[in-house]
Every structure is written in structure tokens, then in C-alpha cells.
Amino acid sequence: MIELTDDFLKLKPGAICYWPATLDHPVAGTWHITIPLEPFSADDEYEPASFRPDNRGPELIKTEIALDHIHLQATELAGLSQRTFTFPVNPEDGYIDGSIYLVASHCPVDVTRIEFGQATSNHIPATLQAHFDFDAAGAIDIQNRTAELKTVLHFELGRPVT
């Protein structure tokens, strides 16, 4: 079993999207955050024991942390500026539906806190407290862990797909 150390959790800038409450869709009135990780190497993407925190291959693992259905008391980026939000873990009401895709599995990510920094017109820094529940994905041989994730998020307004 491997430990997915901080060397593997190097974050790229992410995106934060607000889905307007006027949309006729289940995501209406919620936020979505996507945080890509820097790619890392593996001899075989399905064998975590072969993962290495570099980009020399032969295979590159490209994945991201996806956080859906986030209920925040704001409808624009400025409303998140300098605010901190706490959340319960799944399955309690109000949890963030989070995951990371590794070893052909969607692995749950429980985010219990998001601290936003000072927003600009299109960006906001964010620090997230997250627990990666690899056990829930089955026997994928990665240890569960908790991490503090720091990134900058680019704002996007959600639009219906036609």
C-alpha cells in the first residue's frame, strides 16, 4: 500500500463555477470547484506501487479533484472574499460531493473547510481541508489521508449546455 504524499498532491490553479439559481437544473444555486493536480509518473496507471512524484513516465497520471453541489451563501466571487465555510462529511446534509479519479476509481474526497482569501475580479485564493477516502473505492492500495490544499481558483459562470 502506498501513501499519496504531498509530493503527489501538487496543485495547479483551479476553477470555481457558480450555477445561477435561475437555471432549470439540479445544480442551480450551487458552486463547483475543480482543482487539477500536476501530472505524476507510473509504470502502470492501475498499480499505485509504481507511482512516482515526477513526470518522467513511462505513463503520466493526470487527474483532478472535483467538488460538486457546494452550498455557499454567495452568488458572486466577491461574496466569498475573506470568508471561511465549514461542511459536514458525506452522507450528512450539506456535505460537498467530492472525488478524485485514480486507479480507474472515483475516490471520495470529503472537504470540511474552505477558507477563501481576497478575491480579484476573476480569481480567489482558497485553502481547503480535505480527507481522501481511498478505502471507499475498494482495494486500490492507497492509504487514506488528510491534507491541506492551497490553490488559486479562476471564476467561471455556469451556463446551460444546449
N, C-alpha and C positions, 0 to 999 in steps of 0.2 A: 504494500500500500504506500502511495506517495503522499507527501504534503505539498499542496499547492501554495508555495511560499509567496512572499511579496515580490520575489523576482519574476513570478509568472503573472502577477496582478498589476502590471504596469499599464496604467490607463491612458488612452488617447482622449482628446477633447470629445465630449458627447453632445447630445441634443436633448432639449426639453420641449415638449409639444403640448399645447393646450387645445383641447377639443371643445369648441364653443357649445354652450348649453342649448343653443337653438338647433343643433343638428338632430335629425331624426335617426339616432343611432345609440346603442348601449354605452358607447364611450363618451357621449355628450356630457360636458361639465367636468370632465376629469383631465388629468395630466398624464403624460407618458415620458419616461426618460430612457434613453439608450446610451450606454457607455461602452464603446469598443475597447478591447484590450490590444496591446502591442502583440503582434504575432510571436509565437514561440515554436521551437522545433520539436520534432518527434521522429523516431524511426518508423513508427506506426501510429496513426492518429487514434486507433482503438486500443492502444496499450499504454496506459498512463506511466508505467515504469520506464518507458522510452522518452518521456517528455524532458526537454531541456530548455532553460530560460535564455535561449539565443535565437538567432534567425538563420542558422546555417543549414537547416533541413536534415535529411532529405525531404521531409514533409513539414509544412508550416501549418500550425493550428491558428485559425482566425476565428474569433468568437467575440461576443459582446454580452453585457449584462442588460437585460430588458426588464423594465419596470412598468407595469400597466395598471390602469384604473386607480390612479393616485388621487385621493381627495384632498385638495389644499384649499384654504379659504382665500383664494385669489383667482382672478380671471386674466391677469396680465403679468408679465415678468416683474414689473416694478412692485407689484403687490407681494412678491416673495422676498424682496430685498431685505437683508439683515434679519430674517426670521428663521426660527427653528420649529420643526414639526416632529412629533413622535407618533409611532404607529404600533399596533399590536402585531403579533405574528399570525400567520395562517394557521387555523381557519377562523380566527376571531373577526367579527365585523370591523371594517376599516383597515384591514391589512393591505399591503401592497402586493400585487400579483407579480412576483419577480422570478427570473430564471436566467441561467447561463447554459448554453448548449456545449457539452463536452462528451466525448466518447459515445456519440450517437444517442445522447440522452439529454432531456431537458431537466436540469438540476435546479431545485428551488433555491431562491435567494430571498431570505427574509430581511427586509430593511426596516429597522426600528427607529431610526432617527435620520432626518435630513436637516443640515444647517446650511442655509444659504448666506452668501456674502453680499457685497454691494453689487447690485445689477447695473449694467450699462444698457444702452438701447437694445442690444441683441444678445448679450452674454451675461452669465451669472456663475460665480464660483460656488461649488457645493461640496460639502463633506457628508458622506453617508456612513452610517454604522450598519454593517451587513453581516449576516450569517449564511454561509454556503452549506446547504444540506445535501451533500453528495450521497449519503445513505439512502435518501428517499428515491434516488434514481436506480437503485439496485446495486449489484455487485460491480461497481466500476473502479474500485481500488484507489479512490482518492479520499483522504481524510476530510471530515467536516472541519470547518474553521470559521472564525470570525475575523473581520477586517475593517479597518477604517479606510474608506475610499475617498480620495480628493481629486476633483476634476473641475473643468470649466465646461459649462453647458451652453450651447448655441440655441436661441429661441426659434421655434417654428410654430406657426398656427396651423392646427389640423384642418384639413379640408376633406369633404366627402369625395370618395372615389366614384367616378362615373363610368 
